[in-house]
Amino acid sequence: MTGVNSASSPTCASGGWGRERVITASCGSFYPPLRSARPRLPSAGGADFCRMDGDQVEKMLLTKDGRKIAVDKECDGEENKSVESKVYMDYNATTPMAPEVIQTVTEAMHEAWGNPSSSYTAGRKAKEIINKARESLARMVGGRPQDIIFTSGGTEPISELSQRIQILNQNRMALGLPRILMHTDAAQMIGKGRVDGQDLGVDYLTIVGHKFYAPRIGALYVRGPGVTTPLHPMLFGGGQEQNFRPGTENTPMIAGLGKAAELVDKNSEDYEAHMKEVRDYLEERLEASFGKQRLHFNNQFPGAKRLCNTCNFSVWGPGLQGRMVLSHCKTLLASVGAACHSEKGDQPSSILLSCGIPYEVAQNALRLSVGRDTTKEDVDVIVEDLKQSVAQLEQNRVT
């Protein structure tokens, strides 16, 4: 692959997560999907890339707003446009890093490569960046900088806390009943609504970066770690992270996590309002397309607060299991539920069943989750895609 600028791949400077474009070459060869997906490296104008395969030349233009214009060059030089769009609606599974986050990570890689525990310039720079990120996360969740412990993700602190809770329960039985400690996993809420550890009254709160356009690391908020609230070392080694999570810090990823927290702290209300508007429009379009009798919204309960970006629904009918419907979609990229439980196959969500959703409805469930850049146009595209998928499955049953 040969690029006309310094980028090594056409996807490394792409933008506008939510659209994936598939180009079919006119000379008989097939190119794999080229994703127009956030994050992108910002540019003043456009960025041109070329890829050659024999006599075939494919050229892409990445525009300012991140939309990708893809053009196939035929062997005789004539242009032949053959583009199929993909719409991503699985933002609860993961999110791309925001452009600002990518820029922050890249700068930290260049400027803060030193060991944060070192006293020379590069080390001090790394330490400053980590401290700034810690302050940003603390503001985002209503805590203090000393309450934030950086971790590898969400699983690590939750696993550690669950093991320690067993010990605490044994102590409660032996020594009496001390105060109850409260932990909440805020992975899905951060970036979609206000999260404040003080208002929640929690002692522990887990933060998962890849759910709010940050790198795949995490943090643990602890109300007064080791003083007000008990906390034991997750690992043993150096003295980093107040001895609770030793190991040389991953400065660039921590910097990115801090930048993502800044964006949430600054724009949370705007993010929430936009995603709610698009989610509500999605539900209106689904109801208009499938009818109230065939459509069941699985996450609408009176008095319950909903995630602003999430629509969990089922289309009534035999042979319309969620995975089957998705497998016949041509543009929609989504899931039937949580990615961490994808190994369950066609088994319906135990959460839906526990909420009183009938088995035959729960097994047809689809979970669509919109993002910061999802548009109503995207919604129109995927609703039509769902209609053709359901129609095809029903036709297959008849024939």
N, C-alpha and C positions, 0 to 999 in steps of 0.2 A: 504494500500500500504506500502510495506516495502522496504527501500533502503539499499544498502550495504555500502553507505557512508553517510555523513551528510546531503546530499540533500534530501528534502522532496518529490520531484517530478522528474520524468525523464526529464521533459521539462525545468527545471530551469537551467540546465547546457548545454543546446543544442546550436548548432551553425549552420552557413551557411544558413541564411534566403534565401528562394527561393525554398527549398525542404521540402515538408511535406510527411511523410511516414505513410501509413495506413497498419496496420498489422491485418490479419484475422487469428484467432486462428484455429488450425486444429481439436480441440475437440468440435467444434460446437458453441463456444462463439465468440463474436465480441468485439474487443477493439476499442474505439474511436481513431480518428487521433492523432498521436504523432508527434509533429512538430520538424523537424530538422531546427531550425530557429534562426538566430542571434537575440538577443545577446546570447553569451555563456560565462561562466566563464572559463578563460583559464586554462589549465592543462598541466603538463609536458608530460604526456603520454595519457592515455585514462581514461575514467570514466565509471565504470560498474554500472548498476542499475538492480534490479530485481523487478518484480511485480508478485504476486501470486493470483490466482483465483482458489480455489479448488486444483485439481491435475495439473492445467495448470501453467507452469512457463514460463514467457517471459523475455528474457534478451536482453539488448541493450548495445552496445559499442559505446561510443562517441569518435571519433578519433581526432587527433591533428588539422586537417584542418576543423573540424566541421561537416564532413559528418557522417551520422548516419548509422551504420550497425545494422539492426534489425533482430533478429532470434526468431522464435517461437519454443518452445520445445513441442513436441507432448507428449501425456500422456505416451507413452512407452519410452520416452526419445530421440527419433530420432528428428533431426532437420528438420524443414519444413519452407522454406523461401517463404513468400508471401507478396511482398512489392510493393506498388503502389506509384509512386512519384507524388508530386504536385509541380508545379512551380509558384512562386509568381511573378507577373508582374503588381503590383499596387502601385509602390513606390511613385506615386504622391498623393495617398490617405493618406498613412502614411509609416513610415520607422521604423524598429526596432532600439533600442538603440545600438550603437556601443559598442563592448566589453570594450574599453577604457573608454567610458562614464559610463557604468555600474560599473566598478571598482572605478571610481571617486565618483559616487553617494554613493556607499557602504562605501567607506572610510569616506566620509563626515558624513554619518549616525553614524558611530562609533566615529569619532574624533571631529566633529563640531556640536554636538547636542545642544549646548548652545544658548541662545537668543543673536542674533548679536548685540543688543543694550546694553548688559551687559558688565561689566568691568572685570569679572573674566576670567580665561584662556579659558574655553570652548566657552564663548561668543566672546572673541577676536579672537579665531581661526575661528569661523563662519564668523566674519566680514572680516577677511583676505581672506577667500575663496570667499566671495561675491565680494569683491573688485577686486580680480584676475579675476573672471569670467567677471566682467564688463569691465575690460581692454581687455580681449580676444574678447568680442563681438564688442567693439569699433574698434579694429584693423580689424576685419572681414569686417565691413561696412564702414571703412574709417572715423570714427568719434572720439570723445574724450570720456573718461570714464564718464564724467559728462553729456554726451548726451544720456546715456542709462538708461532707466527706465524699471525695471523688472515687468512683468505682468503675468496674469494667462494663457495667450495665445494670439492669434491674434484677436479674436472676441472682447475682452474687449476694447483695445485701438481704434479699428476701430469704434466701437459703440460710444465710447466717443467722438471721433473726429467728427463723422457725426453729432452728436447733437450740438456740438460747432460750426460747420460750419454754421448751420442755424442761430445761434446768430450773427456770423461774417457777414453773408449776410445781416441781418437786419441793422447792424451798417454801412455796406458799403452804403446802400441806404440812411441812415440818415446823415452820416457824410462825404461822399465822397468815393473815391476809393483808399484804401490803396493797398499795394502790394498783389499779389495773392499768397496764401499759397499752396504748393504742397505736397501731400501725395501719397506714393506708397506702395502697399502690396507686399513685397518681399518674401512671403512664398514659392512660387514654384521655385524661382531663386536661393536662397541661397543654396550652396552645389552643384550647377549644372553649375555655371558660376560666374564670378567676379561681386560683388555688391559693389559699392562705393557711399555713400550718397553725397559726395562732387562732384564727377563727374556727378552724376544724377541731382544735383542741387535741391534736395528735402528738404523739411522742416521736414517731418515726414516719417518714414519708419518702417513698422511692421516686426517683426522677429518671426517665428513660429517654435519651437523646433522640433516637431515630424516630420517635413518635411526633416530634415537633420540629422537623427540618434541621436536625443537628446530627453530628456523627454518632456512631454506634458505641457510645460509652454512656455512663450514667452517674448518678450521685445519690447519696442518702442524706436526707435532712434528719437531724437528731436534735431534739430540744435539750440543749446543754449536755453534749455527749460526755459521758463518764462522770458528770457532776449531778445535774438534775435528773438525767435519764441514763440508766445503765447501758453500756456498750462495751463489747469485748472485741479484741483484734480479730479481723477476718482472716488475716494471714500473719505470718511471723517473719521478720526480716529487719529492714531499716526503720527509721522513725518518721517516715512520711505520713501525711494525713493524720497527725496527732497520734501516731502509732497504731491507729485503728485499721488502716489499709496500707501497709508498707509496700514499697516498690517505687522505682524511679517513675515519676509522673510522665504521662503522655501529653506533653505540653501542647502540640498542635490540636489534638482532639479536644482537650480541655478548653483551649481558646475558642474552638468552634462551638462547643457547648455553651460557653459564656455568651458568645455573640447571639446564638439562637435564643437564649434567655432574655437578652436585651430586646430583641425583636418582639418577643411575646409580651414583655413588660410594657413596651411602648405601644403595641398595636393590637393587643388582645381583644378589645371591644370591636375593632374593625374586622378582625379575622372572624370572630364569632358571628357578627351580623351578616357578613357575606356568606359564610357557610350555611347558616340557618336559612337565608333567603333561597339559596340554591337547593338545599335539602327539601324545603317546603314545596318548591316548584317541581322537584323530582316526584314527590308524592302526589301532587296534583296531576301530573302527566301520567303517572302509573294508574291512578284511579280512573282517569278519563279513557285510558287505552284498554284496560282489562275489566273495568266495571266493579262496582262495590260488591257484587255478589261473588266474584271470582277472586278478589284481592283481599288478602288479610295482612294488616300491618302488625308485626309481632312485638314492636317495642313502643306501643302507644298505650300507656296505662294512666288512668285518671289520677292527677295529683303528683305523678312521678316526673322528676326532672330528666330530660333526655340530652344526650350528646347532640350538639348543634349540627353535626355533620353526618349523622348516621341514620340510614333507613334500612330496617330489617323487615322483609316482607315475604309472603308466599303467594304463589299463583295456584289456586285450587285446580286439581285434576290429576288423574292417574298418569304415571310416567313423567311427571314434571318435577322430579327431584332436583334440588338446587344444582348439583354438579352436572346433571344431564343438560339442564337449561344453559349453563355457562359453557359447556363443551360445544354447543351448537351456536353460540354467539360469535359473530364475525368481528365485532369492534370492541365489545366490553371486556375489560380486565377487572375482575372482582373475585370475591370469595364467598363461600357459604357461611363462614364464621371466622373465629380466631385462627390465625396462622399457626399458633403454638399447639393447636389441637387438630391439625389437618390430617394426622395419621388415622383419625377415626373413620375416614372414608364416608360412606353414605349414612352413617349413624347421625341422627338429629342432635342438635345441641342440648346438652343436659340442662343448661341454663334456661333455654326456652321451655323445656318440659317442666322444670321446677316452677316456672312462672305460670303454669296452667295452659300452655299452648298444646293443643292436641297433637298426638304423634304424627298423624297423617299430614298435618299442616306444617309442623316443625321440620319434617324431612324435605319439604319443598322450599325451605327458607333460603333466601339470598341476603347477603349483607353488603349494601353499597355505602361507601363512605367517601364524601367529597372532600376536596382540599381547598387551599387558599386561592388557587388559580382556576378551579373548575367553573365552567360557565354554563348558562342556560342552554347555549348551543350544544355543549357536550351532552347535557341531559336529553335534549331532543334526539340526538344521534343514538344514544344507548337505549332509549325507550323503544325506538323503531327496531333496534337490533333484538331486544327482548321479545318484541311482538313476532318477528320472523322466526326466532328460535322456538318459541312456544308453538307457533303454527306448524313448523316443520315437524316437531315431535308428535303433535297430534295427528298430522297427516301420515306419519310413519306408522302410528298405531292402527290407523284405518286400513292402510294397505298391507 
